[in-house]
Amino acid sequence: MKYYIIAGEASGDLHGSNLMKSLKQKDSGAEFRFWGGDLMKAQGGTLVKHYRDLAFMGFLEVVMNLRTILNNIKFCKQDIQNNKPDVLILVDYPGFNLRIAKFAKELGIKVIYYISPQLWAWKEGRVETIKKYVDEMMVILPFEEEFYRKHGVHSHFVGHPLLDAISDLKEINIDGFKKENGLNEKEIIALLPGSRKQEVEKMLEVMLSVRPHFKNYQFVIAGAPSLPKEFYQKYVDDNVHFVSNRTYDLLRCSKAALVTSGTATLETALLNIPEVVCYRGSTISYAIAKRLVKNINYISLVNLIMDREVVKELIQNDLNTKNLVDELNKILEGRKREQVLNDYSLLREKLGGKGASDHAAEVILKV
């Protein structure tokens, strides 16, 4: 079969690549054409556009780049029409993907949505678009299946694909990792500032402000594959290091982490690293988001899945040096650290076992 896959962010690239791997095992003649990143490219097929050219953060940024976004949508529609895939697989990225779903469905192409947009948080009206134009909805969070059932949309809970990615990791030697990456013998506090340039610039400044309070630790920035190494050099010094494309290895060698809100918060938890979740957007974007998001008490996937505070979230003005220092101290040693690690065990149980990519591939082939 000919598969056309659209993933518009780093997390979509990861999940898309694992899905492609499972599809190839079940369909030896699979042909892939996709929007994604380096991980999907490694699975073979044709990369149409890299997600680094697609990711715009916040309402204001989207407005400023509207012409580029509309041109990408037009180009994508033409590319699908020219290549006539058997199935279109959409990975999250709703603002773009739901427009493409409508177009593909009208062409008679089967449309699969893998990894639901967070419609339970905002833009619930988009459920009607999914009803009309999506043939199968595959969700990765336990509560999403009930959300869609309430709206009369049939969906499959296939499990969370991060469990697949993490279960395949080989054991790591911490001393070897430090030596290989030019790190010293101090314990590591990992910094995950995000994957978009404007996001990283905003987050790293406040994350690094805690350094004077933790002189017995070294700080290591997890570089995003979408950004060049040169971009991070201005942040590096004797006690701030940089590691590129090895975020999972970095986390597994760390004592704790400061993590920008997003998929990385769940990845950090599943790797069993206590964390503080950080978020600071532009004032305008945050004000708009706050008015639109409803019935949601948390921003991190960890807390949303558990429906209570497992990890501390520092948002907007609460994200400051004093609060970061206080929360980081709590998770480096003592009762709070133990509680977080115990809660992580319950989180893994709630998400079920591995096999999400295989389950999703089975649904796709059945359709």
C-alpha positions in Angstrom: 0.0 0.0 0.0 1.0 3.6 -0.5 1.0 5.5 2.8 1.0 9.3 3.1 1.8 10.5 6.6 1.8 14.0 8.0 3.6 14.8 11.3 4.3 18.5 12.0 6.4 18.4 15.2 9.4 16.5 16.8 7.1 14.2 18.8 5.1 13.4 15.7 8.3 12.5 13.9 9.1 10.0 16.7 5.6 8.4 16.8 5.4 8.4 13.0 8.7 6.6 12.7 7.7 3.9 15.1 4.4 3.5 13.2 6.2 3.2 9.9 8.4 0.5 11.4 5.4 -1.5 12.5 3.7 -1.0 9.1 6.7 -2.3 7.2 6.7 -5.5 9.3 3.0 -6.1 8.4 3.2 -4.8 4.8 6.5 -5.7 3.2 5.6 -3.7 0.1 4.8 -0.5 2.0 5.6 2.8 0.2 5.9 5.9 2.3 5.6 9.6 1.4 5.6 11.9 4.4 5.9 15.2 6.2 8.1 14.7 9.3 11.7 14.6 10.3 14.9 12.6 10.5 13.5 9.7 12.4 10.8 9.1 9.8 13.4 9.6 7.0 15.5 6.8 8.6 12.6 4.4 8.0 12.7 5.0 4.2 10.4 6.6 1.8 10.2 10.2 0.5 10.4 13.2 2.9 8.3 15.9 1.4 8.8 18.6 4.0 10.7 18.7 7.3 8.8 19.7 10.4 11.3 22.4 11.2 9.7 24.4 8.4 6.2 23.8 9.8 6.3 24.5 13.5 5.0 27.9 14.7 4.4 28.4 18.4 1.4 30.5 19.7 -1.4 32.5 18.2 0.6 35.6 17.4 3.3 33.5 15.6 0.7 31.7 13.6 -0.8 35.0 12.4 2.6 36.3 11.5 3.4 33.2 9.4 -0.1 32.7 7.9 1.0 33.1 4.3 3.7 30.3 4.8 1.1 28.1 6.5 -1.5 28.6 3.7 1.2 27.9 1.0 2.1 24.7 2.8 -1.5 23.6 2.9 -1.9 24.3 -0.8 1.3 22.4 -1.7 0.3 19.4 0.5 -3.1 19.1 -1.2 -1.5 19.2 -4.7 1.1 16.6 -3.6 -1.5 14.2 -2.3 -3.5 14.6 -5.5 -0.5 13.9 -7.7 0.6 10.9 -5.7 -2.8 9.3 -5.0 -2.0 7.4 -1.8 -4.2 4.5 -0.5 -4.4 6.0 3.0 -3.6 9.3 4.6 -2.3 9.0 8.2 -2.5 12.2 10.3 -0.3 12.6 13.4 -1.7 15.2 15.8 -0.9 18.8 14.3 -4.7 19.6 14.0 -4.7 23.1 12.5 -3.0 21.8 9.4 -4.1 18.1 9.4 -7.9 18.6 9.7 -7.8 20.8 6.6 -6.0 18.1 4.7 -8.4 15.4 6.1 -11.4 17.1 4.4 -9.5 17.4 1.1 -8.4 13.8 1.1 -11.8 12.4 2.1 -13.4 14.3 -0.8 -10.9 12.6 -3.1 -12.0 9.2 -1.8 -8.8 8.5 0.2 -9.1 6.6 3.5 -8.2 9.0 6.4 -6.7 7.7 9.7 -6.0 10.0 12.6 -3.2 8.7 14.9 -2.7 10.6 18.1 -5.7 12.8 18.8 -5.5 16.6 18.9 -6.3 17.8 22.4 -9.9 18.6 21.6 -10.8 17.8 25.2 -8.9 21.0 26.2 -10.1 23.4 23.5 -11.7 23.7 20.1 -14.1 20.8 21.0 -16.1 21.8 17.9 -13.5 20.2 15.8 -15.0 16.8 16.7 -17.7 17.5 14.1 -14.9 17.8 11.4 -13.4 14.4 12.6 -16.9 12.8 12.4 -17.2 13.9 8.8 -13.8 13.3 7.4 -11.9 10.8 9.5 -12.5 7.0 8.9 -10.7 5.8 12.0 -9.5 7.7 15.2 -6.7 6.1 17.2 -6.0 7.6 20.6 -3.1 7.2 23.0 -4.5 8.6 26.3 -7.0 6.5 28.3 -9.5 9.3 28.8 -9.7 10.2 25.1 -11.7 7.1 24.2 -14.5 8.2 26.5 -14.3 11.8 25.2 -14.9 10.6 21.6 -17.6 8.1 22.7 -19.5 11.0 24.3 -19.4 12.8 21.0 -20.5 9.7 19.0 -17.1 9.1 17.4 -15.8 5.6 17.3 -12.2 5.5 18.5 -9.5 2.9 19.5 -7.3 3.3 22.5 -4.1 1.7 21.2 -1.8 2.6 24.1 0.9 5.2 24.3 3.7 4.9 21.7 6.3 6.4 24.1 6.2 3.1 26.0 7.4 1.4 22.8 10.2 3.9 22.2 11.4 3.6 25.8 11.2 -0.1 26.1 13.6 -0.5 23.1 16.4 1.5 24.8 19.6 -0.3 25.5 21.1 -0.1 29.0 23.3 3.0 29.4 26.6 3.5 31.2 26.5 6.9 33.0 30.2 7.3 33.3 30.7 6.3 29.7 28.0 8.9 28.6 29.7 11.6 30.6 33.1 10.9 29.1 31.8 10.6 25.6 30.1 14.0 25.8 32.9 15.9 27.6 31.0 16.1 30.9 32.5 16.2 34.4 31.9 13.8 37.3 29.1 15.9 38.9 25.5 14.7 38.9 23.5 16.1 36.0 20.4 18.3 35.9 19.0 18.1 32.4 17.4 21.1 30.7 14.8 20.4 28.0 13.9 23.9 26.7 11.8 22.8 23.7 12.3 22.3 20.0 11.4 25.7 18.5 14.0 28.6 18.4 11.8 31.2 20.0 10.7 28.8 22.7 14.2 27.7 23.5 15.5 31.3 23.7 12.7 32.1 26.1 13.0 29.0 28.3 16.8 28.6 28.6 17.3 32.0 30.1 15.1 31.3 33.1 16.2 27.7 33.5 19.9 28.7 33.6 19.2 31.3 36.2 19.2 28.6 39.0 22.9 27.7 38.4 24.4 29.7 41.4 22.2 27.7 43.7 23.3 24.2 42.5 27.1 24.4 42.3 27.5 20.7 43.0 25.6 19.8 39.8 26.3 20.3 36.1 23.6 21.5 33.7 23.2 19.8 30.3 21.0 21.2 27.6 19.2 18.7 25.4 19.6 20.0 21.9 16.6 19.7 19.5 17.3 18.0 16.2 15.6 20.8 14.4 18.1 23.5 15.6 21.8 23.7 14.6 24.5 23.2 17.3 25.8 26.7 16.8 22.5 28.1 18.1 23.3 26.7 21.6 26.9 27.8 21.9 26.0 31.2 23.5 24.6 29.2 26.5 27.5 26.9 27.0 30.3 27.4 29.6 32.4 25.4 32.1 29.3 24.2 34.0 26.7 24.3 31.2 27.0 21.6 28.5 25.2 20.7 25.4 24.2 17.3 24.0 22.5 16.9 20.6 20.0 14.2 19.5 20.5 12.1 22.7 17.7 13.4 24.9 16.7 9.9 26.2 20.3 9.0 27.1 20.8 12.4 28.8 17.7 12.0 30.9 18.6 8.5 32.0 21.9 9.8 33.2 20.3 12.8 35.1 19.3 13.3 38.7 16.4 15.7 37.8 15.2 17.8 34.9 13.6 21.1 34.0 11.3 20.5 31.1 9.3 22.8 28.9 5.6 21.7 28.7 4.9 19.2 25.9 5.5 15.6 25.1 8.8 15.8 26.8 7.1 16.0 30.2 5.7 12.5 29.7 8.9 11.2 28.2 10.8 12.4 31.3 8.3 10.7 33.6 8.4 7.4 31.8 12.2 7.4 32.0 11.7 7.9 35.8 13.4 11.3 36.2 11.8 13.7 38.7 11.0 17.0 36.9 9.7 20.5 37.1 7.4 21.5 34.2 8.0 25.0 32.8 6.0 27.1 30.5 6.2 30.8 29.4 4.5 32.0 26.2 4.0 35.5 24.8 1.6 37.5 26.9 -0.9 37.7 24.0 -0.7 34.0 23.1 -1.1 33.0 26.8 -4.1 35.3 27.4 -5.9 34.0 24.3 -5.1 30.3 25.3 -6.4 30.9 28.8 -9.7 32.1 27.5 -10.1 29.2 25.0 -9.0 26.3 27.2 -11.7 24.9 29.4 -12.1 22.4 32.2 -8.4 21.7 32.2 -6.5 22.0 35.5 -3.0 21.1 34.3 -0.8 21.6 31.2 1.5 18.6 31.6 0.5 15.2 30.2 1.7 13.6 33.4 -0.8 15.5 35.6 -3.6 15.3 33.0 -3.4 11.5 32.8 -3.2 11.1 36.6 -5.9 13.8 37.1 -3.8 15.3 40.0 -0.6 17.1 40.6 2.3 14.6 40.3 4.9 17.1 39.0 5.0 20.8 39.7 4.0 23.1 36.9 5.4 26.6 36.8 3.5 28.8 34.3 4.1 32.3 33.1 4.9 34.6 36.1 5.2 31.6 38.4 8.2 30.5 36.3 10.9 32.4 38.0 14.3 31.7 39.7 13.0 31.5 43.2 10.2 29.0 42.4 12.5 26.9 40.2 15.2 26.7 43.0 12.5 25.7 45.6 11.0 23.0 43.4 14.3 21.6 42.1 15.5 21.2 45.7 12.4 19.3 46.6 12.9 16.7 43.8 16.7 16.3 44.2 16.4 14.7 47.6 13.8 13.7 50.2 10.1 12.8 50.5 8.9 14.7 47.4 11.4 12.9 45.2 10.2 9.5 46.5 6.5 10.5 46.0 7.1 11.5 42.4 8.9 8.2 41.6 6.0 6.3 43.2 3.5 8.2 41.2 5.5 7.5 38.0 4.9 3.8 38.6 1.1 4.3 38.8 1.3 6.4 35.6 3.0 3.6 33.6 0.3 1.2 34.8 -2.5 3.6 33.7 -1.0 3.8 30.2 -0.9 0.0 29.8 1.9 -2.0 28.2 3.9 -1.4 25.0 2.6 -2.2 21.6 0.8 1.0 20.5 2.6 1.2 17.2 1.7 -2.4 16.4 -1.9 -2.0 17.4 -2.2 1.2 15.3 -0.7 -0.6 12.3 -3.2 -3.4 12.6 -6.1 -0.9 12.7 -4.7 0.8 9.6 -4.3 -2.4 7.6 -7.8 -3.5 8.6 -9.3 -0.3 7.4 
